[in-house]
Amino acid sequence: MQHRVTEFFVGLVFGLGLMLSGMTDPGKVLGFLDLTGLWDPSLALVMGGAIAVGVFAFSLAKRRRLSFFGVDLRLPTQERITQRLVVGSLIFGAGWGLAGFCPGPALVSMAAGQSKAALFVVFMLIGMLIFEVAERRAQAAQAV
């Protein structure tokens, strides 16, 4: 139960941070991506803040075997850049650039009542479902 309370508060801080920084507004994201127009650097500042916190948190986590709750700490071990990672990143970036949403801000915006975000989340979930079905079929075909 303690994990769920912590997860709730971490999610709350994340959502509040997104709202306060304006990152739930697709126009801010699209303004950041518009390098030839009226470029808005605010997303870079938000990303920089997140990276700074992440660097500190991961440097601390690398020295630990257990989480603060006593659960085994399993950090990612993959260091190779694969074709699958590159293709997935390009598809993610295309969706982000077209819609102005990525998953976290879309969920926060949807909870705040933005219908455009709700539509994005619905289609994001459909895309995730299509991926899962395709993955299972590919694994089944390899097993045969």
C-alpha positions in Angstrom: 0.0 0.0 0.0 2.9 2.4 0.8 4.1 2.0 -2.8 0.7 3.1 -4.2 0.6 6.2 -2.0 4.1 7.1 -3.1 3.2 6.5 -6.8 0.2 8.7 -6.3 2.2 11.6 -5.0 4.9 11.2 -7.6 2.2 11.2 -10.3 0.6 14.3 -8.7 4.0 16.2 -8.7 4.5 15.2 -12.3 1.1 16.3 -13.4 1.3 19.6 -11.5 4.8 20.2 -13.0 3.4 19.7 -16.5 0.5 22.0 -15.8 2.6 24.8 -14.2 5.2 24.7 -17.0 2.5 24.8 -19.7 3.5 21.5 -21.2 -0.1 20.3 -21.3 -0.7 22.9 -24.1 0.1 21.3 -27.5 0.8 24.8 -28.8 3.9 25.0 -26.4 5.2 21.7 -27.8 4.6 22.6 -31.4 6.2 26.0 -30.7 9.3 24.2 -29.5 9.4 22.1 -32.7 8.9 25.1 -35.0 12.5 26.0 -35.5 11.8 28.2 -38.5 8.9 30.2 -37.0 8.4 31.6 -33.5 10.5 29.1 -31.6 9.5 28.6 -28.0 12.4 27.3 -25.9 10.4 26.6 -22.7 10.2 22.9 -23.4 14.0 22.7 -23.5 14.1 24.2 -20.0 11.5 21.7 -18.7 13.5 18.9 -20.3 16.7 20.2 -18.8 15.2 20.3 -15.3 13.9 16.7 -15.7 17.3 15.5 -17.0 19.1 17.2 -14.0 16.8 15.5 -11.5 17.1 12.2 -13.5 20.9 12.3 -13.5 20.9 12.7 -9.7 18.3 10.0 -9.1 20.0 7.4 -11.4 23.4 8.1 -9.9 21.9 7.4 -6.5 20.0 4.3 -7.8 23.1 2.8 -9.4 24.6 2.5 -5.9 21.7 0.7 -4.4 20.5 -2.9 -4.7 17.0 -2.3 -3.2 14.5 0.5 -3.6 13.6 2.7 -0.7 10.8 0.2 0.0 13.1 -2.8 0.1 12.1 -4.1 -3.4 14.8 -5.4 -5.8 16.0 -2.4 -7.9 16.2 -3.5 -11.6 17.6 -0.8 -13.7 17.7 -1.1 -17.5 20.9 -2.8 -18.8 20.5 -2.4 -22.6 23.1 0.0 -23.9 22.9 -0.8 -27.6 21.0 1.5 -30.0 18.9 -1.0 -32.1 17.0 -0.5 -35.3 13.8 -1.2 -33.4 14.7 1.7 -31.0 15.4 4.1 -33.8 12.2 3.2 -35.7 10.1 3.4 -32.6 11.6 6.8 -31.7 10.9 8.1 -35.2 7.2 7.0 -35.0 6.9 8.4 -31.5 8.4 11.7 -32.6 6.1 11.9 -35.6 3.1 11.5 -33.4 4.4 14.0 -30.9 5.1 16.5 -33.7 1.7 16.1 -35.3 -0.4 16.2 -32.2 1.7 18.2 -29.8 1.1 15.6 -27.1 3.2 12.8 -25.7 1.6 10.2 -23.3 2.2 12.0 -19.9 0.9 15.4 -20.9 -1.9 13.9 -22.8 -3.1 12.0 -19.7 -2.9 15.2 -17.6 -4.7 17.2 -20.3 -7.4 14.6 -20.6 -7.9 14.6 -16.8 -8.2 18.4 -17.0 -11.1 18.0 -19.5 -9.4 18.6 -22.9 -11.4 16.6 -25.5 -8.5 16.8 -28.0 -6.3 15.0 -25.4 -8.9 12.4 -24.7 -9.1 11.6 -28.4 -5.3 11.4 -28.6 -5.3 9.0 -25.6 -7.9 6.8 -27.2 -5.9 6.5 -30.4 -2.7 6.0 -28.4 -4.3 3.1 -26.6 -5.5 1.7 -30.0 -1.9 1.9 -31.3 -0.6 0.2 -28.2 -3.1 -2.6 -28.7 -2.2 -3.0 -32.4 1.4 -3.3 -31.4 0.7 -6.0 -28.7 -1.3 -8.0 -31.2 1.4 -7.8 -33.8 4.1 -8.7 -31.2 2.2 -11.8 -30.1 1.7 -12.9 -33.7 5.3 -12.4 -34.5 6.4 -14.4 -31.4 3.9 -17.2 -32.3 5.3 -17.3 -35.8 8.8 -17.7 -34.5 7.8 -20.5 -32.2 6.5 -22.5 -35.1 
